[in-house]
Amino acid sequence: MVDEQDTHGGSAPSTGSSGYIRPGIDDRPDFDKALSQKDKENISRLTAPMPKKRAADSSVGDEQVQGTKLATDSQAVGSGMAALAAVDTAVPDEASAFMDMRDPMVSADGHRPTRAELVRLGIGFTVSAVACAIPWVALSTVILPRVFELIDNSSKEAMLGLVNSIGAIVALLANIIFGTLSDMTRSRFGKRTPWIVGGGIITGLAIGAIAFTRNEALIIFLWCVAQMGYNMMLAPYVAVMSDRVPDKVRGTISGFYGAGIAVGQTLGSVVGAAFLRQGQSGLFSAWMMGLGIFSLTGIFVVAMWPREKSSRFEEQSEHVTVKSVLLNFRPPRHAPDFYYALVGRTLMMGGYWMITTYQLYIAQDYIYAGDPNAKDKAATIIATMGVITLVVSLIAAVTAGPITDRLGRRKLPVALASCLFAVGAAMPLFFRSPMGIYLFAAVAGLGYGVYNAIGQALNVAVLPNPKEAGKDLGILNLANTLSTVIGTAMTSLVVSIVKSSMHVSTTPAVAYAWVFGVAIVIVLAAAALIMRIRNVK
């Protein structure tokens, strides 16, 4: 049988021995003959070369891959993990949804939430983030400093540094303790709900009680109780993200939660300034606002979320002891990049809190030093700074992440964001005026916004062991608490040294010029440490 060429340049379909033409087999065209040279060139232009190897993949030379191979190698028939470890690719996490074939739309507690339930979870996280951040920032950075100033103007910086340092330590311990206790809780209301509701009520009552005292020691005690209650609510609250939000949508809901915190923190300064303008009645109203919002937030959240299922019959994974809790927070070894990121973040956030926590005193005693209307004008400055920071932070949040994703870089943008914050902190030194502090809010606020948008991605990139990501990220997040202590203590120390050297009881304007200078040095040191990270671009 002689083949005949078809009119399109291909060959006529060949037939098998039975004369039957097999569809898709015998009638396939010869594309080398069917396509013209121009067609081939057009197809070639459309092709995209595949990367030889993704940057995040491990090779067989990686110690984690070798460890997995040695631990799983077996001569037994069907030993699939040994073969898997021999492949020159990343070792999958056995706990991941890929390995155990979990449905990514099913949460870790085994429930598949409906669309309506996901919306309720998202609303609960977002609204509560805004609601908690507003009073917390208003009270801690505006109202509490004003209260200490009214009690004793000469020791206000030292008292604010002391209450923030002690409160940060209480917050750190409370986060660990109540996070673990919530894991152990067995009740018909679930294991997170009792702590979220109870923590919110304790926080509200402690904050409300501050309105009725002017005793410094009692204020410090009540503020620490509020810190304990806030973290009693916060630790199990954040754990719900892991328990009840499916892998597929966790990034989206986490993004809304982070945006809520950013907006709430910025609005907190504006709200605090508004109460400050009202004098004594405004201070009392601010504490009452904290009482109402915190007492109701926990209740609102558990009411908005789908009801948590009972944990009475949930099996305990292990007996929790003080030793086991401490071991969970044991830092990793032989991981220099991890520690560069940890110390760098601590210093960066320390420089941020050096200025932000004392913004009321900076406005009064530096920008408007000697002005009889300094207190009223300071409230206006803080409110305006809040609006500026809100705008630039939202711009940073929307643009920084996608841009760095496209560039495939984390280390350099984080370091540059720290440098941008340092440039902003220098503005009040060059322009000791409202314009200087507004430029600080704009430039440093943009740097801080970029840092927040990319910082967590850098933290994930430097983790030494993906199997211990939760523990190691928890250690990295300790930088947020440590930075509060460092920032407030450094400002208090600098101001005290300047006052002592000048033999004055009230704070001179030059003291805050030194505060800005020290903050700039600390933030630039943070940028230098970030740039020492080797294994992340």
ABEGO torsion letter per residue (X at the ends): XBBBBBAAGBBBBBBBAAGBBBBGAAABBBAAAABBAAAAAAAAAABBBBBABBAABBBAABAAAAAAAAAABBABBGBAAAAAAABBBBBBBAABAAAAGBBAABBAAGBBBBAAAAAAAAAAAAAAAAAAAAAAAAAAAAAAAAAAAAABAAAAAAAAAAAAAAAAAAAAAAAAAAAAAAAABBBAAEAAAAAAAAAAAAAAAAAAAAAABABAAAAAAAAAAAAAAAAAAAAAAAAAAAAABBAAAAAAAAAAAAAAAAAAAAAAAAAAAAAAAAEAAAAAAAAAAAAAAAAAAAAAAAAABBBBBBAAABBBABBBBAAAAAAAABBBBGBAAAAAAAAAAAAAAAAAAAAAAAAAAAAAAAAABGBAAAAAAAAAAAAAAAAAAAAAAAAAAAAAAAAAAAAGBAAAAAAAAAAAAAAAAAAAAABBBAAAAAAAAAAAAAAAAAAAAAAAAAAAAABABAAAAAAAAAAAAAAAAAAAAAAAAAAAAAAAAAAAAAGBABBBAAAAAAAAAAAAAAAAAAAAAAAABAABX
